[in-house]
């Protein structure tokens, strides 16, 4: 009596029993007889198990390949980001320095007008010159801000809590001081 036992989904056992023959058959005396169906089922189970292992190995290899591809993409994107950041830094630096020379000229001519020709300008002319000088100061501050921004962009960002209400109030106060004619809420 031979048979295939499946215990759970893990253990396969092949039962082998000696032949029930009378022992008269030559060559079969006392040798175990295997059930061909049971052997076939065992072979099928082994093939299925091997296929499952091969499938698992292939999936792991695929996952490794995808992981390596993703890591390569991250490195490429990081390199591209660094190049863009360097270009932006160069732009900030160049823009702020290239714009300073004409700005100094405008401010200098405004100062000359205010100091040397103040009598000829009249009230309206003096207000225009004052506006030019205030605008050049603001533009200079903006260029300084660009330089600060380019320096800050070179460092890692740090998280910090910001009181947006207080920040907004500070901006409103600054606008009220710098532009009293403007209505700021």
C-alpha positions in Angstrom: 0.0 0.0 0.0 1.6 3.2 -1.2 0.2 6.7 -1.0 1.0 10.4 -0.9 0.2 12.3 2.3 0.0 16.1 2.4 0.2 17.6 5.9 -0.7 21.3 5.8 0.8 22.7 2.7 4.4 22.0 3.7 5.1 18.3 4.4 4.9 15.7 1.7 5.5 12.1 2.6 5.6 9.1 0.3 4.4 5.9 1.9 6.1 2.9 0.8 5.1 -0.6 1.7 6.6 -4.0 0.8 4.9 -5.8 -2.0 1.9 -7.8 -1.0 2.9 -10.5 -3.5 3.6 -14.0 -2.3 7.3 -13.7 -2.8 7.2 -15.9 -5.9 7.9 -13.1 -8.3 11.6 -13.1 -9.2 13.3 -9.8 -8.5 10.4 -8.4 -6.5 10.9 -10.4 -3.3 10.9 -8.1 -0.3 11.6 -4.9 -2.3 9.4 -1.9 -1.7 6.9 -1.1 -4.4 6.2 2.6 -5.2 2.9 3.9 -6.2 3.4 5.7 -9.6 0.6 8.2 -9.0 2.2 9.1 -5.6 5.6 9.5 -7.3 4.1 11.7 -10.0 2.3 13.9 -7.4 5.6 14.2 -5.4 7.4 15.2 -8.6 4.7 17.7 -9.4 4.9 19.1 -5.9 8.7 19.4 -6.2 8.4 21.2 -9.6 5.9 23.6 -8.2 8.1 24.2 -5.1 11.1 24.8 -7.3 9.1 27.1 -9.6 8.0 29.1 -6.5 11.6 29.4 -5.4 12.7 30.5 -8.8 9.8 33.0 -9.0 10.8 34.4 -5.6 14.5 34.7 -6.7 13.4 36.4 -9.9 11.2 38.8 -7.9 14.0 39.6 -5.5 16.4 40.2 -8.4 13.8 42.5 -10.0 13.4 44.4 -6.8 17.1 44.8 -6.5 17.3 46.0 -10.1 14.5 48.5 -9.5 16.2 49.7 -6.3 19.5 50.2 -8.1 17.6 52.1 -10.9 15.9 54.3 -8.3 19.2 55.0 -6.5 20.7 56.0 -9.9 17.8 58.3 -10.6 18.2 59.9 -7.2 21.9 60.5 -7.8 21.2 62.0 -11.2 18.4 64.2 -9.9 20.7 65.3 -7.0 23.4 66.2 -9.5 20.9 68.2 -11.6 19.6 69.9 -8.5 23.1 70.9 -7.5 23.9 72.3 -10.9 20.6 74.3 -10.9 21.4 75.6 -7.5 24.9 76.6 -8.5 23.5 78.4 -11.6 21.0 80.2 -9.4 23.8 81.3 -7.0 25.8 82.6 -9.9 22.8 84.5 -11.2 22.1 86.1 -7.8 25.7 87.1 -7.4 26.0 88.5 -10.9 22.7 90.2 -10.9 23.3 91.9 -7.5 26.8 93.0 -8.5 26.0 94.1 -12.1 23.0 96.1 -11.0 25.0 98.0 -8.3 27.0 100.1 -10.6 24.1 101.8 -12.4 22.2 102.0 -9.1 25.2 103.9 -7.6 25.2 106.2 -10.5 21.4 107.0 -10.2 21.8 107.5 -6.4 24.9 109.8 -7.0 23.1 111.9 -9.6 20.1 112.2 -7.3 22.4 113.3 -4.4 24.0 115.9 -6.7 20.6 117.2 -7.7 19.4 117.3 -4.1 22.6 119.1 -2.8 23.6 121.4 -5.7 20.4 122.2 -7.5 17.9 122.2 -4.7 17.0 125.9 -5.1 16.2 125.4 -8.8 14.1 122.2 -8.4 11.3 123.6 -6.4 9.1 121.5 -4.1 7.8 119.2 -6.8 11.4 118.6 -8.1 12.7 117.9 -4.6 10.0 115.4 -4.0 10.9 113.6 -7.2 14.6 113.6 -6.3 13.7 112.3 -2.8 11.6 109.5 -4.4 14.5 108.6 -6.7 16.9 108.4 -3.7 14.4 106.3 -1.6 13.9 104.0 -4.6 17.6 103.5 -5.1 18.0 102.7 -1.4 15.1 100.1 -1.6 16.7 98.6 -4.7 20.1 98.4 -2.9 18.3 96.6 -0.1 16.7 94.2 -2.5 20.1 93.4 -4.0 21.5 92.8 -0.6 18.5 90.5 0.0 19.4 88.6 -3.2 22.9 88.0 -1.9 21.6 86.9 1.5 19.2 84.5 -0.2 22.0 83.0 -2.3 24.0 82.4 0.8 21.1 80.9 2.7 20.3 78.6 -0.3 23.7 77.1 0.1 22.9 75.7 3.5 20.5 73.0 4.6 17.1 74.2 5.6 16.2 74.1 9.3 12.7 73.8 10.5 11.6 76.4 13.0 8.3 77.8 14.2 7.4 81.2 12.8 4.8 83.5 14.2 3.2 84.6 11.0 1.0 87.2 12.7 4.0 88.9 14.2 5.8 88.7 10.9 2.9 90.3 9.1 2.6 93.1 11.7 6.3 93.8 11.2 5.9 94.1 7.4 2.8 96.4 7.8 4.8 98.6 10.3 7.7 98.8 7.9 5.5 99.8 5.0 3.7 102.4 7.1 7.1 103.9 8.1 8.7 103.8 4.6 5.6 104.8 2.7 3.4 107.0 5.0 1.3 108.1 2.0 0.3 104.5 1.4 -2.7 103.1 3.2 -1.6 99.7 4.7 -4.0 97.5 6.6 
